[in-house]
Amino acid sequence: MTQTTTQNATAVRFSGVVKSYGAVRAVDGAELAIGRGETVALLGRNGAGKSTTIGLLLGLNEPDAGEVRVFGRTPERAVRDGLVGAMLQEGSPIPRVTVRELVFFIASMYPKPMPVAEALALAGLTEFAGRRVDKLSGGQTQRVRFAMALAGNPELLLLDEPTAALDVEARRAFWESMRVYAGRGNTVMFSTHYLEEADDNADRVVVIDRGRVVADGPGEQIKQAAGGSLVSFDLAGASSAGLALLPGVVGVETDGDRARLRTSDSDATVMALASMGAVRRLEVAPASLEDAFLSLTAHESETVR
Protein backbone atom coordinates (compact mmCIF):
# COMPACT_ATOMS: atom_id res chain seq x y z
CA MET A 1 0.00 0.00 0.00
CA THR A 2 1.48 3.35 -0.97
CA GLN A 3 2.44 5.75 1.83
CA THR A 4 0.44 9.00 1.85
CA THR A 5 3.02 11.49 3.09
CA THR A 6 1.87 14.29 0.80
CA GLN A 7 -1.15 15.14 -1.28
CA ASN A 8 1.04 16.45 -4.08
CA ALA A 9 0.29 14.51 -7.27
CA THR A 10 3.79 15.20 -8.61
CA ALA A 11 6.56 12.83 -7.58
CA VAL A 12 9.46 14.57 -9.35
CA ARG A 13 9.86 18.10 -10.66
CA PHE A 14 12.83 19.72 -12.38
CA SER A 15 12.43 23.47 -12.92
CA GLY A 16 15.10 25.12 -15.08
CA VAL A 17 17.80 22.84 -13.68
CA VAL A 18 21.40 23.39 -14.75
CA LYS A 19 24.42 21.33 -13.69
CA SER A 20 27.86 21.84 -15.24
CA TYR A 21 31.23 20.17 -14.99
CA GLY A 22 33.71 22.74 -16.15
CA ALA A 23 32.69 23.90 -19.63
CA VAL A 24 30.30 20.96 -20.16
CA ARG A 25 26.64 21.24 -19.16
CA ALA A 26 25.53 17.79 -18.04
CA VAL A 27 22.00 19.10 -17.38
CA ASP A 28 21.01 22.16 -19.38
CA GLY A 29 17.83 23.92 -18.28
CA ALA A 30 15.86 20.73 -17.64
CA GLU A 31 12.08 21.02 -17.24
CA LEU A 32 10.46 17.77 -16.20
CA ALA A 33 7.48 16.67 -14.12
CA ILE A 34 6.70 13.05 -13.24
CA GLY A 35 3.40 12.15 -11.64
CA ARG A 36 2.88 9.72 -8.80
CA GLY A 37 2.52 6.15 -10.01
CA GLU A 38 4.23 6.67 -13.37
CA THR A 39 6.91 4.34 -14.70
CA VAL A 40 9.35 6.42 -16.74
CA ALA A 41 12.31 5.32 -18.87
CA LEU A 42 15.21 7.75 -19.08
CA LEU A 43 17.09 7.28 -22.35
CA GLY A 44 20.24 8.91 -23.63
CA ARG A 45 23.57 8.07 -25.18
CA ASN A 46 26.60 7.60 -22.93
CA GLY A 47 27.45 11.05 -21.63
CA ALA A 48 23.98 12.50 -22.24
CA GLY A 49 23.51 13.40 -18.57
CA LYS A 50 21.44 10.46 -17.25
CA SER A 51 23.67 9.70 -14.26
CA THR A 52 23.84 13.38 -13.33
CA THR A 53 20.04 13.57 -13.46
CA ILE A 54 19.73 10.60 -11.09
CA GLY A 55 22.40 12.09 -8.84
CA LEU A 56 20.40 15.31 -8.60
CA LEU A 57 17.29 13.35 -7.58
CA LEU A 58 19.26 11.63 -4.81
CA GLY A 59 20.80 14.84 -3.54
CA LEU A 60 24.26 13.59 -4.49
CA ASN A 61 24.67 16.59 -6.79
CA GLU A 62 23.54 20.17 -6.23
CA PRO A 63 22.13 22.09 -9.21
CA ASP A 64 24.03 25.20 -10.29
CA ALA A 65 20.68 26.81 -11.11
CA GLY A 66 17.02 25.87 -10.94
CA GLU A 67 15.20 23.62 -8.51
CA VAL A 68 14.71 19.87 -7.99
CA ARG A 69 11.81 18.64 -5.87
CA VAL A 70 10.85 15.09 -4.90
CA PHE A 71 7.32 14.82 -3.45
CA GLY A 72 7.51 18.54 -2.80
CA ARG A 73 10.70 18.21 -0.75
CA THR A 74 14.36 18.76 -1.44
CA PRO A 75 15.97 15.50 -2.63
CA GLU A 76 18.03 15.30 0.59
CA ARG A 77 14.90 15.55 2.73
CA ALA A 78 13.01 13.01 0.58
CA VAL A 79 15.86 10.52 0.96
CA ARG A 80 16.03 11.08 4.75
CA ASP A 81 12.28 10.56 4.97
CA GLY A 82 12.62 7.16 3.28
CA LEU A 83 10.68 8.16 0.18
CA VAL A 84 13.42 7.33 -2.33
CA GLY A 85 15.22 4.07 -3.11
CA ALA A 86 18.02 3.70 -5.64
CA MET A 87 19.77 0.92 -7.51
CA LEU A 88 22.98 2.35 -8.91
CA GLN A 89 25.65 0.85 -11.16
CA GLU A 90 28.54 1.78 -8.90
CA GLY A 91 29.40 0.33 -5.50
CA SER A 92 29.72 -3.18 -4.11
CA PRO A 93 27.63 -4.73 -1.33
CA ILE A 94 29.32 -5.38 2.03
CA PRO A 95 31.17 -8.74 1.93
CA ARG A 96 31.15 -11.55 4.51
CA VAL A 97 27.49 -11.08 5.41
CA THR A 98 24.52 -13.02 4.15
CA VAL A 99 21.97 -11.58 1.77
CA ARG A 100 19.31 -11.55 4.50
CA GLU A 101 21.64 -9.81 6.98
CA LEU A 102 22.54 -7.11 4.47
CA VAL A 103 18.95 -6.39 3.46
CA PHE A 104 17.87 -6.39 7.13
CA PHE A 105 20.64 -3.88 7.94
CA ILE A 106 19.57 -1.55 5.11
CA ALA A 107 15.88 -1.84 6.05
CA SER A 108 16.66 -0.94 9.68
CA MET A 109 17.89 2.49 8.56
CA TYR A 110 14.46 3.56 7.25
CA PRO A 111 11.41 4.81 9.16
CA LYS A 112 8.87 2.50 7.49
CA PRO A 113 10.80 -0.34 5.82
CA MET A 114 9.46 -3.13 3.70
CA PRO A 115 9.47 -6.53 5.46
CA VAL A 116 12.79 -8.20 4.64
CA ALA A 117 11.13 -11.38 3.39
CA GLU A 118 9.01 -9.34 0.98
CA ALA A 119 12.01 -7.42 -0.38
CA LEU A 120 13.90 -10.68 -0.89
CA ALA A 121 10.93 -12.27 -2.65
CA LEU A 122 10.39 -9.30 -4.99
CA ALA A 123 14.09 -9.34 -5.90
CA GLY A 124 14.05 -13.10 -6.52
CA LEU A 125 16.47 -13.79 -3.67
CA THR A 126 14.51 -15.98 -1.27
CA GLU A 127 16.55 -19.10 -2.06
CA PHE A 128 19.82 -17.16 -1.69
CA ALA A 129 18.91 -15.39 1.57
CA GLY A 130 21.40 -17.40 3.64
CA ARG A 131 24.26 -17.15 1.16
CA ARG A 132 27.16 -14.76 1.66
CA VAL A 133 27.00 -11.74 -0.59
CA ASP A 134 30.61 -12.17 -1.78
CA LYS A 135 29.79 -15.70 -2.99
CA LEU A 136 27.11 -14.60 -5.45
CA SER A 137 27.29 -14.37 -9.23
CA GLY A 138 27.18 -11.02 -11.00
CA GLY A 139 23.50 -11.40 -11.80
CA GLN A 140 22.65 -12.42 -8.23
CA THR A 141 24.59 -9.43 -6.89
CA GLN A 142 22.50 -7.20 -9.15
CA ARG A 143 19.39 -8.66 -7.53
CA VAL A 144 20.84 -7.82 -4.11
CA ARG A 145 21.16 -4.18 -5.23
CA PHE A 146 17.48 -4.30 -6.20
CA ALA A 147 16.50 -5.72 -2.80
CA MET A 148 18.52 -2.98 -1.08
CA ALA A 149 16.68 -0.35 -3.14
CA LEU A 150 13.34 -1.86 -2.07
CA ALA A 151 14.26 -2.28 1.59
CA GLY A 152 13.10 1.17 2.68
CA ASN A 153 9.71 0.70 0.98
CA PRO A 154 10.21 3.88 -1.09
CA GLU A 155 7.55 5.71 -3.05
CA LEU A 156 10.09 6.60 -5.75
CA LEU A 157 12.44 3.94 -7.09
CA LEU A 158 15.44 5.03 -9.20
CA LEU A 159 17.09 2.30 -11.26
CA ASP A 160 20.32 2.98 -13.17
CA GLU A 161 20.84 0.27 -15.82
CA PRO A 162 19.14 -2.31 -13.56
CA THR A 163 19.44 -5.35 -15.86
CA ALA A 164 23.02 -4.78 -17.06
CA ALA A 165 24.41 -8.01 -15.56
CA LEU A 166 21.32 -10.21 -15.98
CA ASP A 167 20.65 -12.95 -18.49
CA VAL A 168 17.43 -13.03 -20.49
CA GLU A 169 15.47 -15.09 -17.97
CA ALA A 170 16.63 -12.97 -15.03
CA ARG A 171 15.78 -9.77 -16.92
CA ARG A 172 12.25 -11.01 -17.50
CA ALA A 173 11.85 -11.89 -13.81
CA PHE A 174 13.22 -8.49 -12.78
CA TRP A 175 10.67 -6.57 -14.87
CA GLU A 176 7.85 -8.72 -13.53
CA SER A 177 8.91 -7.74 -10.02
CA MET A 178 9.23 -4.09 -10.97
CA ARG A 179 5.71 -4.10 -12.42
CA VAL A 180 4.36 -5.59 -9.19
CA TYR A 181 5.99 -2.79 -7.21
CA ALA A 182 4.84 -0.08 -9.60
CA GLY A 183 1.36 -1.58 -9.55
CA ARG A 184 1.06 -0.58 -5.89
CA GLY A 185 1.02 3.07 -6.94
CA ASN A 186 4.75 3.68 -6.61
CA THR A 187 6.77 5.79 -9.04
CA VAL A 188 9.65 4.23 -10.97
CA MET A 189 12.32 5.92 -13.08
CA PHE A 190 14.88 3.75 -14.82
CA SER A 191 17.70 4.27 -17.29
CA THR A 192 18.58 1.51 -19.73
CA HIS A 193 20.53 0.74 -22.88
CA TYR A 194 18.02 -1.98 -23.75
CA LEU A 195 15.51 0.12 -25.65
CA GLU A 196 13.04 -2.75 -25.96
CA GLU A 197 12.84 -2.72 -22.13
CA ALA A 198 11.81 0.92 -22.23
CA ASP A 199 9.21 0.18 -24.88
CA ASP A 200 7.79 -2.79 -22.99
CA ASN A 201 7.87 -1.52 -19.40
CA ALA A 202 7.56 2.29 -19.34
CA ASP A 203 4.36 4.32 -19.39
CA ARG A 204 6.45 7.19 -20.65
CA VAL A 205 9.85 7.69 -22.26
CA VAL A 206 12.08 10.73 -21.66
CA VAL A 207 14.99 11.13 -24.09
CA ILE A 208 17.82 13.41 -23.01
CA ASP A 209 20.66 14.58 -25.19
CA ARG A 210 23.48 16.89 -24.17
CA GLY A 211 21.66 17.61 -20.95
CA ARG A 212 18.37 18.63 -22.59
CA VAL A 213 15.04 16.82 -22.78
CA VAL A 214 14.56 16.27 -26.53
CA ALA A 215 11.48 14.01 -26.36
CA ASP A 216 8.96 13.16 -23.67
CA GLY A 217 5.86 10.99 -24.02
CA PRO A 218 4.56 7.45 -24.54
CA GLY A 219 6.80 5.28 -26.69
CA GLU A 220 4.32 5.24 -29.58
CA GLN A 221 4.12 9.02 -29.59
CA ILE A 222 7.90 9.34 -29.75
CA LYS A 223 8.09 6.84 -32.61
CA GLN A 224 5.53 8.82 -34.58
CA ALA A 225 7.23 12.15 -33.90
CA ALA A 226 10.55 10.80 -35.18
CA GLY A 227 8.97 9.17 -38.21
CA GLY A 228 6.50 6.41 -37.47
CA SER A 229 7.43 4.07 -40.33
CA LEU A 230 10.46 3.01 -42.34
CA VAL A 231 10.30 2.67 -46.12
CA SER A 232 13.31 0.91 -47.66
CA PHE A 233 14.09 0.19 -51.30
CA ASP A 234 16.97 -0.25 -53.78
CA LEU A 235 18.14 2.87 -55.56
CA ALA A 236 19.26 0.74 -58.52
CA GLY A 237 21.91 3.28 -59.40
CA ALA A 238 19.59 6.28 -59.12
CA SER A 239 20.42 9.35 -57.06
CA SER A 240 18.98 9.84 -53.58
CA ALA A 241 18.57 13.56 -54.27
CA GLY A 242 15.02 14.76 -53.72
CA LEU A 243 13.94 11.84 -51.50
CA ALA A 244 13.77 14.14 -48.46
CA LEU A 245 11.10 16.19 -50.29
CA LEU A 246 8.70 13.26 -50.72
CA PRO A 247 5.41 13.41 -48.77
CA GLY A 248 5.76 12.32 -45.15
CA VAL A 249 9.54 11.89 -45.23
CA VAL A 250 11.33 13.20 -42.12
CA GLY A 251 14.70 11.53 -42.63
CA VAL A 252 16.77 9.83 -45.33
CA GLU A 253 19.60 7.33 -44.90
CA THR A 254 21.51 5.48 -47.59
CA ASP A 255 23.70 2.40 -47.27
CA GLY A 256 25.34 1.62 -50.56
CA ASP A 257 22.52 1.16 -53.05
CA ARG A 258 19.84 0.87 -50.35
CA ALA A 259 17.72 3.87 -49.29
CA ARG A 260 15.90 4.03 -45.98
CA LEU A 261 13.25 6.70 -45.42
CA ARG A 262 11.74 7.61 -42.07
CA THR A 263 8.22 8.76 -42.73
CA SER A 264 5.18 9.93 -40.81
CA ASP A 265 2.89 8.80 -43.68
CA SER A 266 4.13 5.60 -45.30
CA ASP A 267 1.17 5.39 -47.73
CA ALA A 268 1.87 8.85 -49.15
CA THR A 269 5.59 8.13 -49.37
CA VAL A 270 5.09 4.83 -51.20
CA MET A 271 2.60 6.37 -53.65
CA ALA A 272 5.07 9.15 -54.42
CA LEU A 273 7.83 6.61 -55.00
CA ALA A 274 5.58 4.57 -57.30
CA SER A 275 4.82 7.65 -59.39
CA MET A 276 8.56 8.06 -59.96
CA GLY A 277 8.85 4.64 -61.60
CA ALA A 278 9.65 1.06 -60.63
CA VAL A 279 10.71 0.57 -57.02
CA ARG A 280 12.79 -2.52 -56.33
CA ARG A 281 12.71 -4.55 -53.11
CA LEU A 282 10.31 -2.19 -51.38
CA GLU A 283 9.82 -2.80 -47.67
CA VAL A 284 7.59 -0.93 -45.23
CA ALA A 285 7.96 -1.51 -41.48
CA PRO A 286 6.97 0.34 -38.30
CA ALA A 287 9.79 2.29 -36.69
CA SER A 288 11.11 0.94 -33.42
CA LEU A 289 11.92 3.00 -30.34
CA GLU A 290 15.58 2.44 -31.24
CA ASP A 291 15.01 4.04 -34.65
CA ALA A 292 13.36 7.04 -32.99
CA PHE A 293 16.11 7.30 -30.38
CA LEU A 294 18.87 7.28 -32.99
CA SER A 295 17.02 9.90 -35.01
CA LEU A 296 16.62 12.17 -31.98
CA THR A 297 20.25 11.87 -30.87
CA ALA A 298 22.00 11.60 -34.23
CA HIS A 299 25.23 13.45 -33.56
CA GLU A 300 28.47 13.09 -31.65
CA SER A 301 27.77 13.41 -27.93
CA GLU A 302 30.12 15.17 -25.56
CA THR A 303 31.40 13.10 -22.67
CA VAL A 304 29.78 14.05 -19.37
CA ARG A 305 28.76 11.99 -16.39
SULLIN-V905776 format. One record per helix or strand of 3 or more residues. SS is the DSSP state (a for helix, b for strand). FROM is the first residue (numbers start at 1). TO is the last residue. If there is no record, write none. Layout:
ss:SS from:FROM to:TO
ss:SS from:FROM to:TO
This chain:
ss:b from:10 to:21
ss:b from:24 to:35
ss:b from:39 to:43
ss:a from:50 to:57
ss:b from:65 to:70
ss:a from:75 to:80
ss:b from:84 to:87
ss:a from:99 to:107
ss:a from:116 to:122
ss:a from:126 to:128
ss:a from:133 to:135
ss:a from:138 to:150
ss:b from:156 to:160
ss:a from:168 to:182
ss:b from:187 to:191
ss:a from:195 to:201
ss:b from:204 to:209
ss:b from:212 to:217
ss:a from:219 to:225
ss:b from:229 to:234
ss:a from:243 to:245
ss:b from:249 to:255
ss:b from:258 to:263
ss:a from:266 to:275
ss:b from:280 to:286
ss:a from:289 to:296
